[in-house]
Amino acid sequence: MTIRKIHQSRVARRKAPSRLIRELVSHRVLKSKGIALRLVEVMPAKRAGPRHPHSHRGMEEVIYVQKGSGKAWVNGQVAPIRSGDSLLIPAGFRHMMINTGRGLLTLLCAFSAADPENRYREHPTITYSG
């Protein structure tokens, strides 16, 4: 077996509502079989515009806060997050990360399946007052 690797600079950013996503590992990138990893940059809430929570059918997600601060909204509960925090999002739970800072909120998001795009579901916009 050969070592499969990629540098984040070789992965194009994909726009999503209020965030930029780089898919670093998945079934499409590096041909993984059961895991995916994304680098996500969340825009500050004041500039981001409306946001929808989302969920992932049949897979857990681990979110590591690499840089910045904000709030985690998970199934209606809110908790502060900052650099160094890790979160476990159970399969099917509605969630979103809200950037309450001025710069980007940078997250590493790991999924327990190689095809997170096939398990993604958006939910209606929520009202959030920080």
LUMNU-360792 format. One record per residue: residue number from 1; residue in three letters; y, z, x of N, C-alpha, C, O, CB in turn. Coordinates in nm, 4 decimals. Glycine has a CB too. Example, Ala and Ser with C-alpha at 12.3 -4.5 7.8 and 13.67 -1.06 7.14 Angstrom:
% residues 2
(pt 1 "ala" (-0.5690 0.7800 1.3190) (-0.4500 0.7800 1.2300) (-0.3300 0.7800 1.3200) (-0.3319 0.8465 1.4236) (-0.4473 0.9046 1.1308))
(pt 2 "ser" (-0.2250 0.7080 1.2850) (-0.1060 0.7140 1.3670) (0.0030 0.7870 1.2900) (0.1138 0.8039 1.3409) (-0.0598 0.5725 1.4084))
This chain:
% residues 130
(pt 1 "met" (-0.1185 0.0000 0.0831) (0.0000 0.0000 0.0000) (0.1247 0.0000 0.0874) (0.1294 0.0683 0.1897) (-0.0001 0.1207 -0.0944))
(pt 2 "thr" (0.2233 -0.0751 0.0478) (0.3494 -0.0777 0.1217) (0.4493 0.0178 0.0569) (0.4392 0.0507 -0.0613) (0.4072 -0.2215 0.1269))
(pt 3 "ile" (0.5432 0.0599 0.1353) (0.6494 0.1462 0.0842) (0.7440 0.0611 0.0009) (0.7929 -0.0422 0.0465) (0.7259 0.2179 0.2005))
(pt 4 "arg" (0.7689 0.1051 -0.1204) (0.8629 0.0352 -0.2083) (0.9900 0.1179 -0.2158) (0.9869 0.2341 -0.2563) (0.8022 0.0117 -0.3513))
(pt 5 "lys" (1.1018 0.0579 -0.1767) (1.2285 0.1303 -0.1791) (1.3413 0.0335 -0.2100) (1.3295 -0.0880 -0.1938) (1.2539 0.2026 -0.0447))
(pt 6 "ile" (1.4510 0.0925 -0.2551) (1.5710 0.0141 -0.2818) (1.6908 0.1052 -0.2613) (1.6839 0.2242 -0.2921) (1.5697 -0.0468 -0.4266))
(pt 7 "his" (1.7998 0.0513 -0.2101) (1.9229 0.1287 -0.1935) (2.0098 0.1062 -0.3165) (2.0157 -0.0048 -0.3693) (1.9991 0.0883 -0.0622))
(pt 8 "gln" (2.0769 0.2109 -0.3618) (2.1570 0.1996 -0.4838) (2.2622 0.0893 -0.4761) (2.3003 0.0339 -0.5792) (2.2246 0.3312 -0.5127))
(pt 9 "ser" (2.3096 0.0565 -0.3566) (2.4096 -0.0499 -0.3419) (2.3538 -0.1878 -0.3765) (2.4305 -0.2812 -0.3998) (2.4634 -0.0512 -0.1999))
(pt 10 "arg" (2.2216 -0.2013 -0.3802) (2.1591 -0.3304 -0.4141) (2.1274 -0.3417 -0.5629) (2.0737 -0.4431 -0.6075) (2.0310 -0.3496 -0.3332))
(pt 11 "val" (2.1605 -0.2382 -0.6395) (2.1324 -0.2378 -0.7824) (2.2640 -0.2516 -0.8584) (2.3552 -0.1709 -0.8401) (2.0570 -0.1080 -0.8244))
(pt 12 "ala" (2.2738 -0.3523 -0.9423) (2.3958 -0.3757 -1.0198) (2.4156 -0.2662 -1.1242) (2.3197 -0.2162 -1.1830) (2.3907 -0.5134 -1.0878))
(pt 13 "arg" (2.5411 -0.2303 -1.1457) (2.5745 -0.1358 -1.2523) (2.5687 -0.2089 -1.3859) (2.6156 -0.3220 -1.3988) (2.7157 -0.0722 -1.2296))
(pt 14 "arg" (2.5107 -0.1426 -1.4840) (2.5054 -0.1959 -1.6201) (2.5945 -0.1082 -1.7062) (2.5857 0.0145 -1.7011) (2.3579 -0.2001 -1.6758))
(pt 15 "lys" (2.6812 -0.1718 -1.7860) (2.7704 -0.0967 -1.8740) (2.6954 -0.0492 -1.9967) (2.6141 -0.1216 -2.0540) (2.8910 -0.1820 -1.9152))
(pt 16 "ala" (2.7242 0.0737 -2.0358) (2.6753 0.1333 -2.1597) (2.7937 0.2116 -2.2154) (2.8905 0.2344 -2.1427) (2.5463 0.2262 -2.1366))
(pt 17 "pro" (2.7894 0.2535 -2.3417) (2.9041 0.3266 -2.3959) (2.9422 0.4473 -2.3098) (2.8631 0.5402 -2.2934) (2.8739 0.3725 -2.5378))
(pt 18 "ser" (3.0612 0.4450 -2.2562) (3.1250 0.5504 -2.1761) (3.0543 0.5833 -2.0444) (3.0780 0.6886 -1.9852) (3.1340 0.6744 -2.2575))
(pt 19 "arg" (2.9677 0.4931 -1.9993) (2.8973 0.5211 -1.8736) (2.8510 0.3921 -1.8055) (2.8437 0.2858 -1.8670) (2.7767 0.6126 -1.8995))
(pt 20 "leu" (2.8202 0.4054 -1.6768) (2.7633 0.2967 -1.5970) (2.6265 0.3424 -1.5486) (2.6095 0.4572 -1.5073) (2.8570 0.2578 -1.4760))
(pt 21 "ile" (2.5295 0.2524 -1.5538) (2.3911 0.2881 -1.5215) (2.3387 0.1960 -1.4118) (2.3571 0.0744 -1.4166) (2.3007 0.2797 -1.6476))
(pt 22 "arg" (2.2729 0.2565 -1.3131) (2.1977 0.1806 -1.2125) (2.0518 0.2216 -1.2257) (2.0185 0.3389 -1.2090) (2.2521 0.2065 -1.0657))
(pt 23 "glu" (1.9664 0.1275 -1.2550) (1.8224 0.1546 -1.2666) (1.7607 0.1428 -1.1284) (1.7473 0.0326 -1.0750) (1.7529 0.0562 -1.3675))
(pt 24 "leu" (1.7230 0.2562 -1.0703) (1.6722 0.2593 -0.9331) (1.5208 0.2426 -0.9246) (1.4696 0.1798 -0.8320) (1.7116 0.3886 -0.8675))
(pt 25 "val" (1.4497 0.2994 -1.0223) (1.3034 0.2890 -1.0266) (1.2626 0.2693 -1.1723) (1.3097 0.3406 -1.2609) (1.2341 0.4169 -0.9647))
(pt 26 "ser" (1.1748 0.1723 -1.1963) (1.1197 0.1488 -1.3308) (1.0088 0.0440 -1.3174) (0.9742 0.0012 -1.2073) (1.2324 0.1009 -1.4329))
(pt 27 "his" (0.9547 0.0044 -1.4315) (0.8536 -0.1013 -1.4290) (0.9144 -0.2334 -1.3826) (0.8445 -0.3178 -1.3266) (0.7901 -0.1181 -1.5679))
(pt 28 "arg" (1.0465 -0.2516 -1.4063) (1.1138 -0.3744 -1.3620) (1.1613 -0.3655 -1.2176) (1.1596 -0.4646 -1.1445) (1.2320 -0.4044 -1.4524))
(pt 29 "val" (1.2039 -0.2456 -1.1769) (1.2540 -0.2237 -1.0417) (1.1505 -0.1405 -0.9674) (1.1232 -0.0272 -1.0070) (1.3946 -0.1530 -1.0426))
(pt 30 "leu" (1.0943 -0.1923 -0.8643) (0.9912 -0.1309 -0.7806) (0.8547 -0.1198 -0.8480) (0.7623 -0.0625 -0.7905) (1.0360 0.0050 -0.7387))
(pt 31 "lys" (0.8407 -0.1741 -0.9700) (0.7095 -0.1854 -1.0380) (0.6398 -0.0502 -1.0557) (0.5200 -0.0390 -1.0295) (0.6179 -0.2789 -0.9592))
(pt 32 "ser" (0.7124 0.0512 -1.0994) (0.6503 0.1819 -1.1220) (0.5572 0.1757 -1.2429) (0.5704 0.0883 -1.3286) (0.7583 0.2909 -1.1425))
(pt 33 "lys" (0.4649 0.2680 -1.2483) (0.3650 0.2716 -1.3558) (0.3922 0.3809 -1.4583) (0.3550 0.3659 -1.5747) (0.2272 0.2913 -1.2972))
(pt 34 "gly" (0.4574 0.4925 -1.4175) (0.4711 0.6031 -1.5108) (0.5961 0.6866 -1.4945) (0.6024 0.7995 -1.5433) (0.3554 0.6901 -1.4988))
(pt 35 "ile" (0.6972 0.6317 -1.4252) (0.8193 0.7079 -1.4024) (0.9361 0.6113 -1.3882) (0.9191 0.4962 -1.3478) (0.8064 0.7979 -1.2764))
(pt 36 "ala" (1.0549 0.6602 -1.4221) (1.1771 0.5821 -1.4027) (1.2866 0.6762 -1.3529) (1.2844 0.7963 -1.3800) (1.2206 0.5101 -1.5356))
(pt 37 "leu" (1.3823 0.6193 -1.2793) (1.4937 0.6961 -1.2253) (1.6204 0.6125 -1.2370) (1.6235 0.4955 -1.1987) (1.4673 0.7375 -1.0774))
(pt 38 "arg" (1.7241 0.6747 -1.2903) (1.8532 0.6072 -1.3046) (1.9642 0.6923 -1.2455) (1.9597 0.8152 -1.2494) (1.8827 0.5765 -1.4524))
(pt 39 "leu" (2.0640 0.6241 -1.1906) (2.1882 0.6868 -1.1483) (2.2895 0.6535 -1.2571) (2.3154 0.5362 -1.2840) (2.2354 0.6366 -1.0044))
(pt 40 "val" (2.3469 0.7560 -1.3196) (2.4377 0.7366 -1.4325) (2.5725 0.7984 -1.3989) (2.5802 0.9136 -1.3561) (2.3795 0.7986 -1.5628))
(pt 41 "glu" (2.6786 0.7209 -1.4186) (2.8147 0.7689 -1.3987) (2.8824 0.7736 -1.5355) (2.9016 0.6705 -1.5999) (2.8943 0.6772 -1.2983))
(pt 42 "val" (2.9182 0.8940 -1.5789) (2.9787 0.9146 -1.7109) (3.1299 0.9234 -1.6941) (3.1796 0.9999 -1.6114) (2.9225 1.0437 -1.7799))
(pt 43 "met" (3.2028 0.8444 -1.7734) (3.3491 0.8446 -1.7695) (3.4031 0.9745 -1.8297) (3.3378 1.0356 -1.9143) (3.4060 0.7218 -1.8455))
(pt 44 "pro" (3.5218 1.0166 -1.7863) (3.5841 1.1334 -1.8485) (3.5995 1.1129 -1.9996) (3.6317 1.0030 -2.0447) (3.7215 1.1616 -1.7842))
(pt 45 "ala" (3.5765 1.2182 -2.0767) (3.5770 1.2087 -2.2231) (3.7092 1.1557 -2.2773) (3.7101 1.0849 -2.3781) (3.5481 1.3446 -2.2842))
(pt 46 "lys" (3.8199 1.1880 -2.2133) (3.9505 1.1428 -2.2622) (3.9691 0.9924 -2.2501) (4.0502 0.9353 -2.3230) (4.0607 1.2130 -2.1869))
(pt 47 "arg" (3.8961 0.9262 -2.1599) (3.9076 0.7810 -2.1419) (3.7870 0.7062 -2.1979) (3.7905 0.5836 -2.2084) (3.9240 0.7479 -1.9944))
(pt 48 "ala" (3.6825 0.7762 -2.2334) (3.5550 0.7117 -2.2629) (3.5460 0.6471 -2.4008) (3.4754 0.5474 -2.4161) (3.4467 0.8109 -2.2497))
(pt 49 "gly" (3.6132 0.6989 -2.4993) (3.6005 0.6467 -2.6343) (3.4818 0.7072 -2.7067) (3.4196 0.8002 -2.6552) (3.5878 0.4962 -2.6313))
(pt 50 "pro" (3.4486 0.6565 -2.8257) (3.3408 0.7140 -2.9061) (3.2068 0.7084 -2.8343) (3.1811 0.6188 -2.7539) (3.3306 0.6418 -3.0391))
(pt 51 "arg" (3.1242 0.8037 -2.8644) (2.9950 0.8147 -2.7968) (2.8886 0.8512 -2.8982) (2.9143 0.9281 -2.9908) (3.0000 0.9196 -2.6830))
(pt 52 "his" (2.7708 0.7972 -2.8818) (2.6576 0.8267 -2.9682) (2.5532 0.9043 -2.8888) (2.5223 0.8679 -2.7754) (2.5971 0.6967 -3.0269))
(pt 53 "pro" (2.4982 1.0118 -2.9476) (2.3825 1.0719 -2.8814) (2.2650 0.9751 -2.8907) (2.2650 0.8839 -2.9733) (2.3462 1.2099 -2.9452))
(pt 54 "his" (2.1671 0.9954 -2.8069) (2.0490 0.9102 -2.8095) (1.9257 0.9969 -2.7880) (1.9365 1.1146 -2.7537) (2.0579 0.7982 -2.7017))
(pt 55 "ser" (1.8097 0.9382 -2.8084) (1.6834 1.0078 -2.7842) (1.5858 0.9094 -2.7214) (1.6081 0.7883 -2.7215) (1.6250 1.0680 -2.9165))
(pt 56 "his" (1.4770 0.9643 -2.6676) (1.3733 0.8826 -2.6044) (1.2396 0.9196 -2.6666) (1.1923 1.0324 -2.6525) (1.3707 0.9031 -2.4489))
(pt 57 "arg" (1.1802 0.8252 -2.7343) (1.0518 0.8462 -2.8016) (0.9406 0.8640 -2.6989) (0.9231 0.7811 -2.6097) (1.0193 0.7281 -2.8956))
(pt 58 "gly" (0.8662 0.9728 -2.7127) (0.7447 0.9921 -2.6345) (0.7617 1.0130 -2.4864) (0.6664 0.9939 -2.4109) (0.6593 0.8791 -2.6534))
(pt 59 "met" (0.8814 1.0522 -2.4410) (0.8964 1.0812 -2.2982) (1.0049 1.1860 -2.2763) (1.1056 1.1903 -2.3470) (0.9299 0.9526 -2.2198))
(pt 60 "glu" (0.9814 1.2692 -2.1774) (1.0800 1.3685 -2.1374) (1.1798 1.3043 -2.0413) (1.1543 1.2001 -1.9810) (1.0114 1.4915 -2.0719))
(pt 61 "glu" (1.2941 1.3710 -2.0300) (1.3951 1.3284 -1.9334) (1.4423 1.4510 -1.8567) (1.4666 1.5564 -1.9154) (1.5151 1.2565 -2.0039))
(pt 62 "val" (1.4551 1.4368 -1.7255) (1.5150 1.5400 -1.6422) (1.6476 1.4848 -1.5932) (1.6548 1.3735 -1.5412) (1.4211 1.5811 -1.5222))
(pt 63 "ile" (1.7519 1.5637 -1.6104) (1.8860 1.5235 -1.5669) (1.9314 1.6203 -1.4587) (1.9315 1.7417 -1.4786) (1.9874 1.5215 -1.6868))
(pt 64 "tyr" (1.9702 1.5651 -1.3434) (2.0237 1.6441 -1.2333) (2.1711 1.6070 -1.2191) (2.2045 1.4893 -1.2054) (1.9440 1.6188 -1.0990))
(pt 65 "val" (2.2585 1.7061 -1.2222) (2.4021 1.6823 -1.2077) (2.4339 1.6763 -1.0586) (2.4348 1.7778 -0.9890) (2.4865 1.7941 -1.2795))
(pt 66 "gln" (2.4598 1.5558 -1.0124) (2.4865 1.5347 -0.8703) (2.6318 1.5667 -0.8347) (2.6597 1.6228 -0.7288) (2.4541 1.3906 -0.8317))
(pt 67 "lys" (2.7247 1.5299 -0.9253) (2.8667 1.5480 -0.8954) (2.9428 1.5611 -1.0263) (2.9138 1.4906 -1.1229) (2.9223 1.4296 -0.8105))
(pt 68 "gly" (3.0402 1.6514 -1.0294) (3.1267 1.6659 -1.1452) (3.0861 1.7810 -1.2354) (2.9999 1.8621 -1.2017) (3.1276 1.5391 -1.2238))
(pt 69 "ser" (3.1511 1.7856 -1.3511) (3.1221 1.8906 -1.4481) (3.1408 1.8360 -1.5883) (3.2058 1.7336 -1.6093) (3.2122 2.0140 -1.4251))
(pt 70 "gly" (3.0828 1.9062 -1.6830) (3.0938 1.8627 -1.8211) (3.0171 1.9543 -1.9134) (3.0014 2.0736 -1.8874) (3.0444 1.7207 -1.8360))
(pt 71 "lys" (2.9697 1.8958 -2.0220) (2.8920 1.9696 -2.1204) (2.7706 1.8857 -2.1582) (2.7776 1.7632 -2.1684) (2.9779 2.0043 -2.2460))
(pt 72 "ala" (2.6599 1.9549 -2.1785) (2.5387 1.8896 -2.2290) (2.5319 1.9170 -2.3788) (2.5381 2.0324 -2.4214) (2.4084 1.9416 -2.1547))
(pt 73 "trp" (2.5196 1.8131 -2.4574) (2.5007 1.8247 -2.6020) (2.3557 1.7867 -2.6292) (2.3164 1.6721 -2.6072) (2.6022 1.7326 -2.6833))
(pt 74 "val" (2.2753 1.8829 -2.6774) (2.1329 1.8588 -2.7014) (2.0972 1.9147 -2.8389) (2.1006 2.0358 -2.8611) (2.0441 1.9239 -2.5892))
(pt 75 "asn" (2.0629 1.8242 -2.9308) (2.0265 1.8625 -3.0684) (2.1258 1.9601 -3.1309) (2.0864 2.0541 -3.1998) (1.8879 1.9243 -3.0699))
(pt 76 "gly" (2.2559 1.9371 -3.1061) (2.3599 2.0185 -3.1669) (2.4017 2.1399 -3.0878) (2.5016 2.2033 -3.1219) (2.3158 2.0619 -3.2980))
(pt 77 "gln" (2.3293 2.1744 -2.9837) (2.3680 2.2863 -2.8974) (2.4457 2.2323 -2.7778) (2.4189 2.1224 -2.7293) (2.2427 2.3669 -2.8502))
(pt 78 "val" (2.5426 2.3114 -2.7309) (2.6273 2.2692 -2.6192) (2.6191 2.3735 -2.5084) (2.6247 2.4937 -2.5341) (2.7750 2.2489 -2.6652))
(pt 79 "ala" (2.6055 2.3253 -2.3836) (2.6030 2.4134 -2.2669) (2.6854 2.3492 -2.1556) (2.6820 2.2272 -2.1397) (2.4563 2.4405 -2.2195))
(pt 80 "pro" (2.7592 2.4288 -2.0783) (2.8331 2.3728 -1.9649) (2.7367 2.3258 -1.8562) (2.6301 2.3843 -1.8369) (2.9315 2.4770 -1.9076))
(pt 81 "ile" (2.7751 2.2196 -1.7856) (2.6962 2.1699 -1.6723) (2.7898 2.1461 -1.5550) (2.9081 2.1165 -1.5720) (2.6190 2.0387 -1.7095))
(pt 82 "arg" (2.7328 2.1600 -1.4336) (2.8108 2.1352 -1.3120) (2.7170 2.0899 -1.2017) (2.5950 2.0934 -1.2177) (2.8898 2.2623 -1.2685))
(pt 83 "ser" (2.7735 2.0476 -1.0904) (2.6948 2.0002 -0.9761) (2.5852 2.0997 -0.9427) (2.6096 2.2201 -0.9356) (2.7848 1.9771 -0.8534))
(pt 84 "gly" (2.4638 2.0487 -0.9220) (2.3499 2.1312 -0.8868) (2.2642 2.1729 -1.0045) (2.1532 2.2220 -0.9844) (2.3967 2.2513 -0.8166))
(pt 85 "asp" (2.3124 2.1549 -1.1278) (2.2343 2.1906 -1.2467) (2.1279 2.0850 -1.2757) (2.1475 1.9659 -1.2517) (2.3268 2.2074 -1.3688))
(pt 86 "ser" (2.0145 2.1323 -1.3281) (1.9073 2.0443 -1.3767) (1.8787 2.0789 -1.5215) (1.8807 2.1959 -1.5595) (1.7778 2.0581 -1.2898))
(pt 87 "leu" (1.8523 1.9776 -1.6022) (1.8208 1.9965 -1.7432) (1.6906 1.9251 -1.7755) (1.6634 1.8177 -1.7219) (1.9355 1.9446 -1.8332))
(pt 88 "leu" (1.6107 1.9836 -1.8619) (1.4916 1.9181 -1.9152) (1.5196 1.8854 -2.0610) (1.5452 1.9749 -2.1416) (1.3634 2.0086 -1.9002))
(pt 89 "ile" (1.5147 1.7577 -2.0945) (1.5344 1.7124 -2.2318) (1.3966 1.6781 -2.2880) (1.3337 1.5831 -2.2414) (1.6327 1.5885 -2.2391))
(pt 90 "pro" (1.3481 1.7538 -2.3879) (1.2165 1.7247 -2.4459) (1.2143 1.5877 -2.5153) (1.3180 1.5380 -2.5594) (1.1773 1.8349 -2.5460))
(pt 91 "ala" (1.0982 1.5294 -2.5242) (1.0807 1.3994 -2.5904) (1.1355 1.4061 -2.7327) (1.1089 1.5009 -2.8066) (0.9308 1.3577 -2.5918))
(pt 92 "gly" (1.2121 1.3040 -2.7696) (1.2640 1.2922 -2.9054) (1.3898 1.3706 -2.9348) (1.4472 1.3527 -3.0422) (1.1614 1.3337 -2.9992))
(pt 93 "phe" (1.4363 1.4571 -2.8450) (1.5576 1.5352 -2.8703) (1.6813 1.4463 -2.8560) (1.6922 1.3699 -2.7602) (1.5662 1.6560 -2.7732))
(pt 94 "arg" (1.7744 1.4564 -2.9514) (1.9022 1.3855 -2.9416) (1.9861 1.4552 -2.8345) (1.9908 1.5781 -2.8291) (1.9777 1.3825 -3.0806))
(pt 95 "his" (2.0522 1.3764 -2.7495) (2.1300 1.4351 -2.6417) (2.2337 1.3390 -2.5873) (2.2250 1.2177 -2.6060) (2.0392 1.4798 -2.5310))
(pt 96 "met" (2.3331 1.3967 -2.5189) (2.4300 1.3193 -2.4416) (2.5044 1.4145 -2.3507) (2.5189 1.5329 -2.3810) (2.5286 1.2416 -2.5341))
(pt 97 "met" (2.5511 1.3620 -2.2400) (2.6287 1.4396 -2.1451) (2.7751 1.3997 -2.1627) (2.8077 1.2813 -2.1714) (2.5794 1.4164 -1.9975))
(pt 98 "ile" (2.8623 1.4999 -2.1678) (3.0043 1.4773 -2.1910) (3.0799 1.5202 -2.0658) (3.0660 1.6334 -2.0195) (3.0547 1.5553 -2.3173))
(pt 99 "asn" (3.1588 1.4299 -2.0122) (3.2354 1.4561 -1.8914) (3.3683 1.5203 -1.9304) (3.4538 1.4547 -1.9899) (3.2582 1.3255 -1.8101))
(pt 100 "thr" (3.3858 1.6474 -1.8972) (3.5101 1.7173 -1.9287) (3.6069 1.7203 -1.8103) (3.7165 1.7752 -1.8206) (3.4797 1.8589 -1.9734))
(pt 101 "gly" (3.5661 1.6612 -1.6985) (3.6504 1.6586 -1.5791) (3.7407 1.5373 -1.5756) (3.7525 1.4638 -1.6736) (3.5652 1.6616 -1.4548))
(pt 102 "arg" (3.8046 1.5172 -1.4607) (3.8959 1.4034 -1.4417) (3.8286 1.2853 -1.3721) (3.8635 1.1697 -1.3964) (4.0171 1.4471 -1.3610))
(pt 103 "gly" (3.7311 1.3156 -1.2849) (3.6602 1.2092 -1.2136) (3.5289 1.1779 -1.2837) (3.5039 1.2257 -1.3943) (3.6346 1.2493 -1.0668))
(pt 104 "leu" (3.4461 1.0982 -1.2196) (3.3164 1.0635 -1.2769) (3.2210 1.1822 -1.2751) (3.2245 1.2640 -1.1831) (3.2552 0.9464 -1.2015))
(pt 105 "leu" (3.1367 1.1914 -1.3757) (3.0248 1.2855 -1.3807) (2.9035 1.2043 -1.3394) (2.8617 1.1142 -1.4121) (3.0065 1.3525 -1.5253))
(pt 106 "thr" (2.8457 1.2352 -1.2226) (2.7358 1.1570 -1.1678) (2.6042 1.2304 -1.1896) (2.5891 1.3464 -1.1510) (2.7580 1.1289 -1.0179))
(pt 107 "leu" (2.5090 1.1610 -1.2522) (2.3806 1.2186 -1.2893) (2.2657 1.1369 -1.2330) (2.2748 1.0145 -1.2247) (2.3685 1.2286 -1.4404))
(pt 108 "leu" (2.1582 1.2033 -1.1945) (2.0313 1.1372 -1.1679) (1.9418 1.1698 -1.2868) (1.9215 1.2867 -1.3197) (1.9669 1.1839 -1.0299))
(pt 109 "cys" (1.8890 1.0673 -1.3504) (1.8089 1.0846 -1.4719) (1.6685 1.0301 -1.4466) (1.6498 0.9112 -1.4207) (1.8753 1.0126 -1.5941))
(pt 110 "ala" (1.5704 1.1199 -1.4548) (1.4303 1.0817 -1.4335) (1.3573 1.0867 -1.5678) (1.3775 1.1784 -1.6474) (1.3610 1.1760 -1.3285))
(pt 111 "phe" (1.2728 0.9872 -1.5913) (1.2001 0.9738 -1.7168) (1.0505 0.9762 -1.6908) (1.0036 0.9266 -1.5884) (1.2399 0.8446 -1.7894))
(pt 112 "ser" (0.9758 1.0342 -1.7841) (0.8301 1.0442 -1.7681) (0.7572 0.9192 -1.8176) (0.6413 0.9263 -1.8582) (0.7779 1.1663 -1.8426))
(pt 113 "ala" (0.8249 0.8065 -1.8141) (0.7662 0.6756 -1.8460) (0.8425 0.5709 -1.7661) (0.9586 0.5921 -1.7311) (0.7721 0.6447 -2.0012))
(pt 114 "ala" (0.7798 0.4607 -1.7378) (0.8404 0.3568 -1.6546) (0.9305 0.2614 -1.7330) (0.9974 0.1769 -1.6735) (0.7325 0.2779 -1.5859))
(pt 115 "asp" (0.9328 0.2743 -1.8667) (1.0077 0.1798 -1.9501) (1.1026 0.2506 -2.0473) (1.0877 0.2356 -2.1685) (0.9109 0.0915 -2.0282))
(pt 116 "pro" (1.1996 0.3273 -1.9969) (1.2860 0.4022 -2.0882) (1.3616 0.3149 -2.1872) (1.3931 0.3600 -2.2974) (1.3838 0.4824 -2.0095))
(pt 117 "glu" (1.3912 0.1918 -2.1504) (1.4657 0.1039 -2.2420) (1.3869 0.0723 -2.3685) (1.4470 0.0422 -2.4716) (1.5026 -0.0260 -2.1717))
(pt 118 "asn" (1.2553 0.0783 -2.3637) (1.1724 0.0510 -2.4815) (1.1541 0.1741 -2.5699) (1.0949 0.1642 -2.6774) (1.0366 -0.0009 -2.4383))
(pt 119 "arg" (1.2032 0.2879 -2.5272) (1.1863 0.4135 -2.6006) (1.3200 0.4735 -2.6420) (1.3255 0.5883 -2.6859) (1.1090 0.5138 -2.5162))
(pt 120 "tyr" (1.4274 0.3970 -2.6283) (1.5639 0.4431 -2.6509) (1.6039 0.4234 -2.7968) (1.5757 0.3197 -2.8569) (1.6615 0.3692 -2.5584))
(pt 121 "arg" (1.6704 0.5248 -2.8529) (1.7225 0.5141 -2.9892) (1.8590 0.5810 -2.9949) (1.8734 0.6968 -2.9556) (1.6249 0.5786 -3.0925))
(pt 122 "glu" (1.9598 0.5081 -3.0439) (2.0933 0.5655 -3.0635) (2.1003 0.6318 -3.1988) (2.0331 0.5902 -3.2932) (2.2030 0.4578 -3.0506))
(pt 123 "his" (2.1824 0.7360 -3.2082) (2.2032 0.8096 -3.3324) (2.3507 0.8014 -3.3679) (2.4315 0.7614 -3.2841) (2.1563 0.9582 -3.3196))
(pt 124 "pro" (2.3877 0.8384 -3.4899) (2.5283 0.8279 -3.5312) (2.6216 0.9076 -3.4398) (2.5820 1.0055 -3.3766) (2.5440 0.8763 -3.6752))
(pt 125 "thr" (2.7454 0.8626 -3.4353) (2.8481 0.9310 -3.3579) (2.8605 1.0752 -3.4055) (2.8496 1.1041 -3.5246) (2.9839 0.8579 -3.3695))
(pt 126 "ile" (2.8833 1.1643 -3.3109) (2.9055 1.3050 -3.3465) (3.0520 1.3387 -3.3291) (3.1243 1.2707 -3.2563) (2.8177 1.3994 -3.2603))
(pt 127 "thr" (3.0948 1.4429 -3.3956) (3.2292 1.4963 -3.3743) (3.2150 1.6071 -3.2716) (3.1357 1.6996 -3.2886) (3.2950 1.5489 -3.5090))
(pt 128 "tyr" (3.2913 1.5966 -3.1671) (3.2834 1.6948 -3.0598) (3.4243 1.7376 -3.0218) (3.5101 1.6536 -2.9948) (3.2077 1.6376 -2.9368))
(pt 129 "ser" (3.4478 1.8668 -3.0196) (3.5821 1.9156 -2.9880) (3.5837 2.0008 -2.8619) (3.6681 2.0895 -2.8486) (3.6375 1.9956 -3.1043))
(pt 130 "gly" (3.4934 1.9758 -2.7708) (3.4936 2.0394 -2.6397) (3.4604 2.1830 -2.6391) (3.4581 2.2454 -2.5329) (3.6211 2.0232 -2.5779))
